[in-house]
Amino acid sequence: MKQFLPLCLVLSGCAELFGADTAAGPDATSSYDGGWSIGACRDDVVGEGNAEGQVAQNFTLVDQYDQAIELHAFCDRVVYVVFGASQDGPTRADADDLQELHAAHAAEGFMAVQVLVENDAGGAPATDDLQAWAANYEMTIPVLADPGGAVMATFDAESDELPLTVVLDEGAVIDTIRHASQLEEVAEKF
């Protein structure tokens, strides 16, 4: 049954079936445990697909605080999502810069999100792995688990090359999808 958890979370928000705490989750005017505000537009965003120029499909993944986080909750800002693995060299190389970019531009409407698809052993990342990653890189951004890369595959099902980066403009409209860092391109938006 565990193998269906990521797909279930992505497609139907049925986290409560698997013990995730959704009853105590944030409402439309609050913030997540990590302090990230939830855009009032989140319930108005309707996903179209996961290709450039489309409004991204919403997804829900668990963060380093063991809380379910929705992509559309960040609909009121530019979002840079980095899918990677904790043992992946390029993912590690960009981690410090990712946090710096977020810190420099959060007040201007920017949110960085780190998504780990594997832990150091090549297995599914657990909350402890997410907490360790956040602590190691002094991250104040959401660090999410996408075991096996189920959500990542919705953006590019043909390749599992890491990192996969997605830049979304306000309203969750996908600007670019790349198998490379887009830190410099994102920084130019601000």
C-alpha positions, -999 to 999 in steps of 0.1 A, spaced: 0 0 0 29 24 6 39 24 -30 6 41 -38 10 70 -13 28 95 -36 3 89 -64 -27 92 -40 -13 124 -26 -8 138 -61 -40 129 -77 -67 130 -50 -53 146 -18 -62 114 2 -33 118 27 -57 112 56 -60 76 44 -23 71 52 -21 90 84 -9 124 72 -22 152 93 -45 171 70 -72 179 96 -48 202 114 -36 216 81 -37 253 73 -68 271 61 -67 296 33 -56 326 54 -29 310 76 6 297 71 24 264 72 44 253 102 75 265 84 61 300 84 54 301 46 22 320 40 -6 306 19 -18 326 -10 -54 336 -9 -55 325 -46 -48 289 -39 -84 277 -42 -89 297 -74 -59 282 -93 -70 254 -117 -43 232 -131 -41 226 -168 -11 204 -172 26 203 -165 41 218 -197 56 252 -202 29 279 -205 3 258 -186 -10 263 -151 7 235 -132 -13 207 -117 -15 210 -80 5 185 -59 7 178 -22 39 165 -6 51 162 30 78 187 43 105 186 69 78 194 96 58 163 85 31 186 71 14 183 38 23 212 15 4 222 -17 21 238 -47 -9 260 -53 -5 275 -18 23 295 -33 2 308 -62 8 345 -53 46 344 -60 73 332 -84 82 296 -74 114 278 -82 111 240 -76 142 219 -76 137 181 -77 169 163 -67 184 136 -46 205 141 -15 234 121 -30 233 140 -63 263 163 -68 245 191 -87 216 191 -62 241 195 -34 261 221 -53 231 244 -57 216 240 -22 234 269 -6 227 292 -35 190 281 -35 186 292 1 205 325 -6 183 333 -36 152 327 -15 165 348 14 174 377 -10 140 378 -29 113 363 -6 101 398 3 97 405 -35 74 375 -40 97 346 -45 96 311 -30 122 284 -35 112 247 -29 136 218 -26 121 184 -34 141 152 -26 132 121 -46 159 99 -29 179 99 4 216 93 7 210 55 5 190 58 -27 157 51 -8 126 71 -2 133 102 18 118 102 53 111 132 75 145 127 92 162 130 58 143 162 50 152 177 84 189 167 80 190 183 45 173 215 58 197 217 88 228 209 67 221 237 43 205 260 68 173 261 47 143 281 57 124 269 26 101 239 22 120 207 18 96 181 5 97 143 -1 87 129 -35 95 92 -29 104 76 -62 99 109 -81 62 104 -88 55 141 -89 87 149 -107 77 125 -135 45 146 -141 68 174 -153 91 151 -174 81 114 -177 108 107 -203 139 114 -181 150 109 -145 180 131 -149 187 152 -119 182 180 -110 149 188 -126 140 224 -121 107 241 -127 101 279 -126 65 290 -121 52 325 -124 24 339 -103 -7 319 -107 13 287 -109 20 292 -147 50 272 -157 77 294 -172 104 268 -178 113 232 -171 150 222 -173 173 194 -163 198 219 -150 201 247 -125 181 279 -133 194 299 -104 208 327 -126 177 329 -148 155 331 -117 177 358 -101 173 379 -132 135 380 -126 141 402 -95 
